[in-house]
Structure formats: C-alpha cells, structure tokens
C-alpha cells in the first residue's frame, strides 16, 4: 500500500478512536448537571471516567501529531486557519481536566457547582467545534495557491458545519448516557437510561441528515467506501436504538460506537484523496500527496508506529479491564 494512503487511513483511525473513546467522556461531562440532584450521584458519574479520561485524550494528541508528521502542510493550513476554534478546544480540555481533579478538594456547594459548570462547558465545546472543523474540511474553505487559509472566523459557521457540530455533540451526549447506564448502579443508572431514551430520536435524525449531506458534499461522485460507511453508520445507530428499547444496553452502546466510528470513516472516505478542500479553486485543495512528508519520513514513522502502537493499545485495554466494575453512589466507593 502507498505510504501516503496508509497514513491517511491511520490518521482517520486515530480521529475515529478519539471520537469514540473521548466521546463518552464528553457525554458524561455534558450530562453532569442533569444526571442527579445529589452530590454523590454527580461524583459517581465522574468516577466512571476518572481512571480513563486522560488516556482517552491522548488519541487527539496522537491524531494531531500524526497529522503534523505525515502531512505537515495539512497541519499548517488547518491549525492556522482554524486557530481560534482550536484554541477554544484546547482551553476547554484543560479546564475540563482541572474540574475533575479539583471538584472534590473542598466540601462546598458553590465550589462544586463552579467545577460542574466548568466540566459541562469543557465537555460541550470540543465535540461541537471539532464537528464544525471536520465538516468544513470536507465542504471546503478558502485556500489559495500557496495552501494558505484566506477566510475569516465566521466562514467556518455555515449550515453544514453547524449540522456537523450538532451531530457530533448529540452522538457524544447519547454515548455518555449509554456509558453511564452500563457503568453505574442505582439512581444514576436509572437517570442515564431515561436521558438516553429522550436523546435517541433527535440524534438519529441529526446523524441521518448529516450523513446524507456529507455524501452530497463531495466534489465528485461519492466513492463506494464513503457510501458503505455512510449506510452502516445510521443503520448501526438504528440497531442500537432498537437494542436499547429491549434493555440490551451493552449492545446499544457497542452499536453506537460503531455508528460514530463509521461516521468519521465516511467523512474521511468522502475527503479522499483530499485532506482539505479549497472553496476558492478545487486545484488549490490539499491532498495526501501535495501535503505529505517525504517518503523517508513516512517510512520511519511506519516502523515506529508498528512497534509502539500495539503497546499503547494493549495498555489502554488493560486499563479498561482493571476499572471494569460498576460504580455506585456510595461515598466510600468514590475517589473523585
């Protein structure tokens, strides 16, 4: 396989992994103000992601790093043109992590309410803004012959991009509710199940409209893979909804994971061989060839990745296995 194609696939996999693993983290943070009235219920929700949220964020670091190393011109244009939204995402992620660690340092209603609000905002903004960013990469943004972004901040907030942001936000929130449903017991689990039941239909509608619009947004006819992933994503989401209706919550969670991953795959398959589409002139679009590093760099990266990626995956799988038990709202069982 051509190394340019291989690294495009690896970047897509890393972003898909991020949206899945960090997706339910975001969902838990978004649902924190609504998951229960008692402080113990909110703490139980945080404890479900406490041991894993920081490892899940590493997937975004890996995805950004892989983009920088394998496709430096893509990285330069993306991070220069989308600088402000990406800065907001970075600040939100920092404040979110701080909120989890600081929330229980003081036994004060106002103190904990402050960090609950911080966790909510810090969890809501990243999936919304990242969804907007990914939608814009496919729809097209002003890029000139020098591969420089020439648009402004408000160019990014078009109808399709906002739909993408709301879709990723909705998927993350629903995934968080399903995760709480399989990871908690008692009132937290019951509340999560009720919230998930209310979210399924609007999220399914958002996902279906976004997938159809995505397939229509390609400059040429959508590829077979783009169509296949575009069909699988809402189909799995519908299957997850049906599983949730018969109380097969583990299946519902797993099927929504597949729906999110294939939704990301559909975006990348629709992009290929582009990595960013130019709305100024299609000839100015960034591709996996004109935005890539040298063949030598890609070869070295491939060798290093083949050695270390399995180790990272094994460690993260072990981490989830160690912290697999359900979390109750009993104070003696809560560490965050």
C-alpha positions as CSV (number, residue, x, y, z in Angstrom):
1,X,0.0,0.0,0.0
2,X,1.2,3.5,-0.8
3,X,2.5,5.2,2.4
4,X,0.5,8.3,1.8
5,X,-2.7,6.3,1.7
6,X,-1.6,4.3,4.7
7,X,-1.0,7.4,6.8
8,X,-4.3,8.9,5.7
9,X,-6.0,5.8,6.9
10,X,-4.0,5.8,10.2
11,X,-5.0,9.5,10.8
12,X,-8.6,8.6,10.2
13,X,-8.4,5.7,12.6
14,X,-6.9,7.9,15.3
15,X,-9.6,10.5,15.0
16,X,-12.3,7.8,15.0
17,X,-10.7,6.4,18.1
18,X,-10.7,9.8,19.7
19,X,-14.4,10.5,18.9
20,X,-15.4,7.1,20.3
21,X,-13.3,7.0,23.5
22,X,-13.4,10.6,24.4
23,X,-16.9,10.8,23.1
24,X,-18.4,9.1,26.1
25,X,-16.1,11.2,28.3
26,X,-17.6,14.3,26.8
27,X,-21.1,12.9,27.2
28,X,-20.6,12.2,30.9
29,X,-19.3,15.8,31.4
30,X,-22.2,17.2,29.4
31,X,-24.7,15.2,31.5
32,X,-23.1,16.1,34.8
33,X,-25.7,18.8,35.7
34,X,-28.6,16.6,34.8
35,X,-27.6,13.1,36.0
36,X,-28.8,13.6,39.5
37,X,-29.6,16.1,42.2
38,X,-27.4,14.6,44.9
39,X,-23.6,15.3,45.1
40,X,-22.9,11.6,45.4
41,X,-24.7,11.0,42.1
42,X,-22.5,13.5,40.3
43,X,-19.4,12.1,41.9
44,X,-20.4,8.6,40.8
45,X,-20.7,9.9,37.2
46,X,-17.2,11.4,37.3
47,X,-15.8,8.3,38.8
48,X,-16.8,6.3,35.8
49,X,-14.4,8.2,33.6
50,X,-11.9,9.3,36.3
51,X,-9.3,6.5,35.6
52,X,-9.5,6.7,31.8
53,X,-10.4,10.3,30.6
54,X,-6.8,11.5,30.4
55,X,-5.7,8.4,28.4
56,X,-8.6,8.9,26.0
57,X,-7.4,12.4,25.3
58,X,-4.1,11.0,24.1
59,X,-5.8,9.9,21.0
60,X,-6.3,13.5,20.0
61,X,-2.6,14.2,20.7
62,X,-1.7,11.2,18.6
63,X,-4.0,12.2,15.8
64,X,-2.7,15.8,15.7
65,X,0.9,14.6,16.0
66,X,0.4,12.1,13.1
67,X,-1.1,14.9,11.0
68,X,1.9,17.1,11.7
69,X,4.5,14.4,10.9
70,X,2.8,12.7,8.0
71,X,1.0,15.7,6.4
72,X,2.8,18.9,7.6
73,X,1.1,21.2,5.1
74,X,-2.4,19.9,6.1
75,X,-1.4,20.6,9.8
76,X,-0.1,24.1,8.9
77,X,-3.2,25.1,6.9
78,X,-5.7,23.5,9.4
79,X,-4.1,24.9,12.6
80,X,-3.5,28.4,11.1
81,X,-6.9,28.7,9.5
82,X,-8.9,27.2,12.4
83,X,-6.6,28.7,15.1
84,X,-9.3,30.3,17.2
85,X,-11.7,27.4,17.4
86,X,-8.8,25.0,18.1
87,X,-7.5,27.3,20.8
88,X,-11.0,27.3,22.4
89,X,-10.9,23.5,22.3
90,X,-7.5,23.4,24.0
91,X,-8.7,25.7,26.8
92,X,-11.9,23.7,27.2
93,X,-10.0,20.4,27.5
94,X,-7.6,22.0,30.1
95,X,-10.4,23.4,32.2
96,X,-12.4,20.1,31.9
97,X,-9.5,18.1,33.2
98,X,-8.9,20.6,36.1
99,X,-12.6,20.4,37.0
100,X,-12.4,16.6,37.5
101,X,-9.4,16.8,39.8
102,X,-10.4,20.0,41.8
103,X,-14.1,19.4,42.3
104,X,-13.9,17.3,45.5
105,X,-11.0,19.2,47.0
106,X,-13.4,21.4,49.1
107,X,-16.7,20.4,50.6
108,X,-18.6,23.4,49.4
109,X,-21.8,23.6,47.3
110,X,-20.6,26.7,45.4
111,X,-17.2,25.3,44.8
112,X,-18.5,22.1,43.4
113,X,-21.2,23.9,41.3
114,X,-18.4,26.0,39.8
115,X,-16.5,23.0,38.7
116,X,-19.6,21.2,37.5
117,X,-20.3,24.1,35.2
118,X,-16.7,24.1,34.0
119,X,-16.9,20.4,33.3
120,X,-20.1,20.9,31.4
121,X,-18.7,23.7,29.2
122,X,-15.4,22.0,28.8
123,X,-17.1,18.8,27.6
124,X,-19.6,20.5,25.3
125,X,-17.3,22.7,23.3
126,X,-14.8,20.2,21.9
127,X,-17.2,17.8,20.1
128,X,-19.2,20.8,18.8
129,X,-16.2,22.7,17.4
130,X,-14.4,19.6,16.2
131,X,-17.5,18.5,14.3
132,X,-17.6,22.0,12.8
133,X,-14.0,21.7,11.8
134,X,-14.3,18.3,10.2
135,X,-17.4,19.4,8.2
136,X,-15.6,22.4,6.9
137,X,-12.6,20.3,5.7
138,X,-15.0,18.4,3.5
139,X,-17.3,21.2,2.4
140,X,-14.4,23.5,1.6
141,X,-12.8,26.6,3.0
142,X,-11.0,29.5,1.2
143,X,-7.5,28.2,0.4
144,X,-5.2,29.9,-2.1
145,X,-2.5,28.6,-4.4
146,X,0.1,28.8,-1.5
147,X,-2.1,26.5,0.6
148,X,-2.9,29.3,3.0
149,X,-6.3,29.8,4.5
150,X,-7.7,33.1,3.4
151,X,-11.1,33.1,5.1
152,X,-12.2,34.6,8.4
153,X,-13.5,33.2,11.6
154,X,-17.2,33.3,10.6
155,X,-16.5,31.5,7.3
156,X,-16.4,28.3,9.5
157,X,-20.0,28.7,10.8
158,X,-22.1,27.6,7.8
159,X,-25.2,25.5,7.9
160,X,-23.5,22.2,7.0
161,X,-20.7,22.8,9.5
162,X,-23.1,23.6,12.3
163,X,-25.0,20.4,11.5
164,X,-21.8,18.5,11.8
165,X,-21.0,20.1,15.1
166,X,-24.5,19.3,16.5
167,X,-24.3,15.7,15.2
168,X,-21.0,15.0,17.0
169,X,-22.3,16.8,20.1
170,X,-25.5,14.7,20.1
171,X,-23.6,11.5,19.5
172,X,-21.2,12.2,22.3
173,X,-24.0,13.1,24.7
174,X,-26.0,9.9,23.9
175,X,-22.9,7.8,24.1
176,X,-22.2,9.3,27.5
177,X,-25.7,8.4,28.7
178,X,-25.3,4.8,27.5
179,X,-21.9,4.5,29.1
180,X,-23.3,5.7,32.4
181,X,-26.1,3.2,32.0
182,X,-23.6,0.3,31.8
183,X,-21.1,1.6,34.3
184,X,-23.3,2.7,37.2
185,X,-25.9,1.3,39.5
186,X,-28.9,2.7,41.3
187,X,-30.4,6.1,40.6
188,X,-27.5,7.3,38.3
189,X,-28.2,4.3,36.0
190,X,-31.9,4.9,36.0
191,X,-31.4,8.6,35.2
192,X,-28.9,7.8,32.5
193,X,-31.4,5.3,30.9
194,X,-34.2,7.9,30.9
195,X,-31.9,10.6,29.4
196,X,-30.8,8.2,26.7
197,X,-34.4,7.3,25.8
198,X,-35.1,11.0,25.2
199,X,-32.0,11.5,23.1
200,X,-32.2,8.6,20.6
201,X,-34.7,10.1,18.1
202,X,-33.2,13.6,17.7
203,X,-29.7,12.1,17.5
204,X,-30.8,9.6,14.8
205,X,-32.3,12.4,12.8
206,X,-29.2,14.6,13.1
207,X,-27.0,11.7,12.1
208,X,-29.1,10.6,9.1
209,X,-29.3,14.2,7.7
210,X,-25.6,14.8,8.3
211,X,-24.6,11.5,6.5
212,X,-26.8,12.2,3.5
213,X,-25.5,15.8,3.3
214,X,-21.9,14.5,3.7
215,X,-22.3,12.2,0.7
216,X,-23.7,15.0,-1.3
217,X,-20.9,17.4,-0.3
218,X,-18.1,15.6,-2.2
219,X,-16.9,17.4,-5.3
220,X,-17.2,14.2,-7.3
221,X,-19.5,11.2,-7.0
222,X,-19.0,9.6,-3.6
223,X,-16.8,6.5,-3.5
224,X,-18.0,3.1,-2.7
225,X,-16.4,3.2,0.8
226,X,-18.0,6.6,1.5
227,X,-21.4,5.2,0.7
228,X,-20.8,2.0,2.6
229,X,-19.7,3.8,5.7
230,X,-22.5,6.3,5.3
231,X,-25.0,3.5,5.2
232,X,-23.5,1.5,8.1
233,X,-23.4,4.5,10.5
234,X,-27.1,5.3,10.7
235,X,-28.0,1.6,10.3
236,X,-26.0,0.7,13.4
237,X,-27.5,3.7,15.3
238,X,-31.0,2.5,14.5
239,X,-30.0,-1.0,15.6
240,X,-28.6,0.5,18.8
241,X,-31.9,2.3,19.4
242,X,-33.8,-1.0,19.0
243,X,-31.4,-2.8,21.3
244,X,-32.0,0.0,23.9
245,X,-35.7,-0.5,23.6
246,X,-35.4,-4.1,24.7
247,X,-32.9,-3.2,27.5
248,X,-29.9,-4.6,25.7
249,X,-27.8,-1.7,26.9
250,X,-24.4,-3.2,26.2
251,X,-25.4,-3.9,22.6
252,X,-26.8,-0.4,22.3
253,X,-23.5,1.2,23.5
254,X,-21.5,-1.0,21.2
255,X,-23.6,-0.3,18.1
256,X,-23.5,3.4,18.7
257,X,-19.7,3.1,19.0
258,X,-19.7,1.6,15.5
259,X,-22.0,4.3,14.3
260,X,-19.7,7.0,15.4
261,X,-16.6,5.3,14.1
262,X,-18.2,4.7,10.7
263,X,-19.5,8.3,10.6
264,X,-15.9,9.5,10.9
265,X,-14.8,7.0,8.3
266,X,-17.5,8.3,5.9
267,X,-16.1,11.8,6.2
268,X,-12.5,10.7,5.5
269,X,-13.7,8.4,2.7
270,X,-15.6,11.3,1.2
271,X,-12.5,13.5,1.5
272,X,-10.0,11.1,-0.1
273,X,-7.6,11.8,-1.8
274,X,-8.1,15.4,-0.4
275,X,-7.4,16.3,3.2
276,X,-8.8,19.8,2.9
277,X,-11.0,21.1,0.1
278,X,-10.5,24.6,-1.3
279,X,-13.6,26.5,-2.0
280,X,-11.6,29.1,-3.9
281,X,-10.5,26.7,-6.6
282,X,-10.5,22.8,-6.4
283,X,-7.0,22.9,-7.9
284,X,-5.8,24.5,-4.6
285,X,-7.1,21.7,-2.5
286,X,-4.7,19.9,-0.2
287,X,-4.3,16.2,-1.0
288,X,-2.5,13.2,0.6
289,X,0.3,13.9,-2.0
290,X,0.9,17.6,-2.0
291,X,0.5,18.0,1.7
292,X,2.6,14.9,2.7
293,X,6.1,14.5,4.2
294,X,8.9,12.8,2.3
295,X,8.8,9.0,1.6
296,X,11.7,8.5,4.0
297,X,9.8,10.3,6.8
298,X,6.7,8.2,6.2
299,X,8.8,5.0,6.2
300,X,10.4,5.8,9.5
301,X,7.1,6.7,11.0
302,X,5.5,3.5,9.8
303,X,8.3,1.4,11.5
304,X,8.0,3.3,14.8
305,X,4.2,3.0,14.8
306,X,4.3,-0.7,14.1
307,X,6.4,-1.1,17.2
308,X,4.7,1.2,19.7
309,X,1.0,1.4,18.7
310,X,0.3,-2.2,19.8
311,X,1.9,-1.4,23.2
312,X,-0.3,1.6,23.6
313,X,-3.4,-0.3,22.6
314,X,-2.6,-3.2,25.0
315,X,-2.0,-0.8,27.9
316,X,-5.3,1.0,27.3
317,X,-7.2,-2.3,27.0
318,X,-5.6,-3.4,30.3
319,X,-6.7,-0.1,31.9
320,X,-10.3,-0.6,31.0
321,X,-10.2,-4.2,32.2
322,X,-8.8,-3.1,35.6
323,X,-11.6,-0.5,36.1
324,X,-14.4,-2.5,34.6
325,X,-16.7,-2.8,37.6
326,X,-19.9,-0.7,38.1
327,X,-19.7,2.5,40.1
328,X,-22.3,3.1,42.9
329,X,-23.1,6.4,44.6
330,X,-21.8,5.1,47.9
331,X,-19.4,7.7,49.3
332,X,-16.8,5.1,50.4
333,X,-16.5,3.9,46.8
334,X,-15.9,7.3,45.3
335,X,-12.4,8.7,44.7
336,X,-13.2,11.8,42.6
